[in-house]
Amino acid sequence: MDNLKKELLLNVIVVSPILTLVWAGIATTIEDPTSPTDFGPFLPLVLSFLLLYPFNLFVSFTHYFMASRIHPRVLRVIIFNILGLLVSGLVSYFTTTYYLFYPTYSTFIIFSAISFRHKWLF
């Protein structure tokens, strides 16, 4: 199995769920008057996880396809992070909440770091 497929599996099976759980846990602690915290912390955690995990999977597969098409690693990371800034900015702009910028952009940064350091992981 080549390194790109190993990196994709690592992103999908390990990194995405952990990153999503961390950000879903943080999202349950945000004080929002419209949040469903009357049902306890479990429901907001599950709802946040179900919203963020498909996004992280989409970013994982986008990163894999970009890696298979763009071969210089530095160029790939630069383009991927510019795409991340664009997507994170659009998500923050259209949802009018500034705190969604950090979970969306952190996904791009962490996947780029894994891509840049994948020789030590595999």
C-alpha positions in Angstrom: 0.0 0.0 0.0 1.5 3.3 -1.0 2.0 6.2 1.3 -1.0 8.3 0.0 -3.4 5.5 0.8 -1.9 5.0 4.2 -2.2 8.7 4.9 -5.8 8.7 3.8 -6.6 5.7 6.1 -4.8 7.5 9.0 -6.8 10.7 8.3 -10.2 8.9 8.0 -9.9 6.3 10.7 -7.8 8.0 13.4 -7.4 11.7 12.9 -10.9 12.7 11.7 -12.8 11.0 14.6 -10.4 12.3 17.2 -10.4 15.9 15.8 -14.2 15.8 15.5 -14.7 14.6 19.0 -12.4 17.3 20.4 -14.2 20.1 18.5 -17.6 18.6 19.3 -16.7 18.6 23.0 -15.6 22.2 22.8 -18.8 23.1 20.9 -20.9 21.7 23.8 -19.3 24.1 26.2 -20.1 27.2 24.1 -22.9 29.2 25.7 -25.5 29.7 23.1 -29.1 30.5 24.0 -30.5 28.5 21.1 -28.5 25.3 21.8 -30.3 22.1 22.8 -28.4 21.9 26.2 -31.7 21.3 28.0 -31.3 17.7 27.0 -27.9 17.4 28.6 -24.4 17.4 27.1 -24.8 14.2 25.1 -27.2 15.4 22.5 -25.2 18.5 21.5 -22.1 16.4 21.4 -23.7 13.8 19.0 -25.2 16.5 16.8 -21.9 18.4 16.6 -20.1 15.2 15.8 -22.6 14.3 13.1 -22.1 17.7 11.5 -18.3 17.9 11.7 -17.4 14.4 10.8 -18.6 14.5 7.2 -16.8 17.7 6.8 -13.6 16.1 8.0 -14.1 13.2 5.7 -14.6 15.5 2.8 -11.4 17.3 3.6 -9.6 14.0 3.9 -10.7 12.9 0.5 -10.0 16.3 -1.0 -6.5 16.1 0.4 -6.0 12.6 -1.0 -7.1 13.7 -4.5 -4.9 16.8 -4.4 -1.9 14.7 -3.2 -2.4 12.3 -6.1 -2.5 15.1 -8.7 0.0 17.7 -7.3 3.4 16.1 -6.7 5.6 18.8 -5.2 4.7 18.5 -1.5 5.3 22.2 -0.7 3.1 23.4 -3.5 0.4 20.9 -2.5 0.4 22.1 1.2 0.3 25.8 0.1 -2.7 25.2 -2.2 -4.4 23.0 0.4 -4.0 25.7 3.1 -5.2 28.4 0.8 -8.3 26.3 0.0 -8.7 25.8 3.8 -8.6 29.5 4.4 -11.2 30.0 1.7 -13.5 27.3 2.9 -13.2 28.4 6.6 -13.8 32.0 5.7 -16.9 31.1 3.7 -18.3 28.9 6.5 -17.7 31.6 9.1 -19.2 34.3 6.8 -22.4 32.4 5.9 -23.1 31.1 9.4 -22.2 34.5 11.0 -20.4 32.8 13.8 -16.7 33.5 14.2 -16.0 30.4 16.3 -16.6 28.0 13.4 -13.4 29.3 11.7 -11.1 27.4 14.1 -12.5 23.9 13.8 -12.8 24.1 10.1 -9.3 25.5 9.5 -7.6 23.3 12.1 -8.6 20.3 10.0 -6.7 21.7 7.1 -3.6 22.5 9.2 -3.5 19.1 10.9 -3.9 17.2 7.6 -1.2 19.3 6.1 1.1 18.6 9.0 0.5 14.9 8.6 1.2 15.1 4.9 4.4 17.0 5.5 5.7 14.6 8.1 4.3 11.3 6.7 7.8 9.8 6.3 8.0 9.4 10.1 4.5 8.0 10.5 4.8 5.2 8.0 
